[in-house]
């Protein structure tokens, strides 16, 4: 097995940034989901509420990020962008985050057609994954639950075969928004992977990823595409664990040993 591709999402629920080489830290891939949009109550916003967030493109810069929206000038985001702090929520987590200047929030609100504020998870911010699934406290970014999401190319091939057999249109891996895509010839092999070693890096796979309606959204246009892949996953991959209801695709992981990973790197099964 080897790494097929690497992806980060600097702004939660915005467009992916494809990466060739990156460092993995306790919170996940460097720069992944460190920014997030919230509503007037400080509650996190994703494509579940605003599908066109998929069209918000992010450029990573040495000093921060640039946000791009069709037919508008980019917004440049750096440390000077943030003034003050606010407590925001991601599912059941409350996080003390830095808050962007009102002018930034006004522009983002005009792009998306609803009131939003941009927040940043800086070094003062703290959040941890659900301890029910991890052996020790695991820091996490603004990701839904865990630092790293891993998917398997062979599993996508198997899923698309079922979708095509029912007259549907195959779905790309981008709709599952993974961080690390593993090129494998074993469909659903991830069910049995306890740990993966990539060079010096060791990742522990801790929880199957339950999927939501975001998997039905085109990650280029923000268009809702219909019932797939959720309909096929309901038949193929229903969860049997009452702690993790829904349908499953991919595995959540935490870093046991941090370090650098690169596209094409060999991936071997490790021991947990």
N, C-alpha and C positions, 0 to 999 in steps of 0.2 A: 504494500500500500504506500501511497505518497500523498502529499498535499496537492490537491487540484487547484484550489484558490483560497485567498484570504480576503476578508472584508471587515471594515469597520463602519459604524453609523454614528459619526460624531454628535449629531443631533438626533435624539431618540425619535424614531419613526420617519425621519427624512431619508433622502436617497442614500444609497450605499456609496462608500469610497472603496475602490478595489486597491489592494496593497500587494507589493511583491515581497517585501521583507519587513518584519515588525517585531518589536519586543512584547513579550507577554509578562504582565505584572499581576500581583494578587487580585486587582480589580478587573483584570481581563486584558484584552489587547490594548496597547497604548492608544489613547484618544477615543476609545469606543464608548459612546453614549455618556459623555461627560456633560453634554448640554441637553436641555429638555424644554419643551413648551408646556406652560400650565395655564389654567383658566383663572378667573377672578378669585376663586376660592383656594388657589394654590394646588389644585388637583391636576395630575399629569394628563396630557393630551397626546393621542396617538392617531394613526390612520383609522382606528375603529370609529372615532368621532369625525375626523377630517381626512377622508381618503386622499385628497389632493396634496397632502403632506409629502406623498411620494415624489412630487415634482420639485420639492425644495432641495436643490443640489448644494452640496457642501464641498468646499475646497480647503484642504489642510495647508496651513502656512506655518512658517517658523515661529511667528508671534501669536498665532491663534487660528482662526478659520475665516473664510469668506462664504457668505450665503448668497445663492443665486436663484432668482425667480425669473420666469420668462418675461422678456421685454422690459426689464427694469435694471437699474444700476445695482451692483452688488453691495451687500452690507459687510463691512469688515468688523470682526469681533476679536477683541483682545482683552487683556487684563483691565485696561482703562474703561472698557465698556460697562463694567459692573460697579454699581453704587448701592451699598446696603445689602441686607440679607433678608431672607424670608423662609419660613418653614413650609415645605411642599410635601405632597404625598405621592407615593408610587405604590399602588395597591395598598397593602397594610403598613408600609414603611413611611415614617416621617423623617425628612431630611432637612437639615439646616443648609441652605444653598445661597450663593450670591445671586443678586438680582440685577438684570440689565437696566441700563438707562431708559427712561420713558420714551425717548425718541426712537430707540431701537424697537421697542415693543409696539409703538404706533405703526412703524413701517411693516413689521411682521403681521400685525392685525389687519392692515390694509391688503396685504398679499393674500391672506387666508380668508378674509371676509368675516372674521369674528375676533373677539377680544382675546389676545394671548399675551403672555409674558415669557421672556427667555430667562432661564436660570442656568447656573453653572455649578457643577460639583467640583469644588476646589479642594485644597489640602485640609481645610477646616471641616469639610463635610464628611459624614460617616454613615455607612449603611452596610448591612450584612445580609447574606443569603439565609434562607430558612434553615435553622439548625437541625430540623427533622431529617434533612437529607445530606448533611455534611458532617464529617468526623470532627471538625474543629471550626471555630469562627472563620467565615470566609467573606472578606470584603467584596462588595459588588458596586457597580456603577448605577446609572439610571436604567439598566437593563430590566426586563420584567422580573427576573428572579435570580439569575445566576451569571457569573462573569463571562462564560464562554459557551457558545452554541455550536455544536459539531454536527454535520450531516454527511451522508454517504451517497456517492454517485449511484451505486448499484441499487440502493433503496429507491431513489428517484426513478430509475429505469423500470423497476418493478411496479411502482405506483402508476407511472404513465402507461404501462402496458394495460393495466386494469381500466384506466380512464379511456384509453383508445378503444378497448374492446366494448365499452358501453356507448361508443359513438361520440365521446367528448374530445376535447383538445388538450394535448399534453401541456403540462405546466413547467416553467423553468425553475431552477433552483433558487433564483432571486426572490421568488415569492415566499420562501421560507426564511429569508433574512439570516443566513448562517454567518458565523465568524470564520470557521474553518471547514472547508469542504474536503473530505477524504475520498480519493479515487480508489475504489475497492471493487472487487468482483463478487462480493458476497452480500446479496440483498438482506437487509435487516441484521447484518453482522454486529451492528452497534448494540443490539440487545444484549450481547454477551461480552462486549468490551468493558473491562473493568478500569483499565488505564491505558494511555497511549504515550509512547516515548518518541520524541522528535528531536534528534540530537541530544542535547543535555536537558531539554525540557520534558517534564512529566506532567501529564494532565490526568486527573481522576474524573471518570464519568459518573455522575452522582444521581441523575434523575432524567427519565424520559421526558421529552418536551411535548406538553399538551398544546394543540394548535387551535387557533381562533380564526375569525373571519378575515383577518389581515392576509391570510394565505390566498384569498380569492381576489386580491387587489393587484392590478397590473403595476409593477414597480417602476415603470417608465412614465405612465400617463396618469396614474391615480384612478383609473377606471375600474369599477366593480365588474367582475367577469362572469359571475354566476355562482354555481354551487360547488364547482371543483376547485381544489382537490378534497374538500371536506367530505363530500358525498362518498368518494372512493375510500377515503381513510376510515369512514364510519364502518364500512364493510371489511376493510383489510386490517385496520390497526386500532380497534377500540381498546381503551385502557381497561384492565381488569383490577386495577389498584384503586380502592375507594379514596385514597389520599390524593390521587392524581386523576380526576375524572376528565373525560373527553376522548379525543383521538390523538394519536401520537405520531410524530415524525421528528427525528433527530434526538440528540442527547445533550443535556446541560452538563457542563464540566467546570471544575475548579483547578487552579494551578497548584501542584504540589512542589514542583521545582520550576522557577521562572527562567526566562532567557529569550533568545532570538529564534524565530522560525522564518522559513523562506518557502515560497512556492516551489514545488517539485521535491521538497525534502522527503526522505524516507520516513515512514511511520511504522513503528513496530508495537505489538501488544506488550504492555507493561504489566507488572504485578502490583496489585493494590495492597 
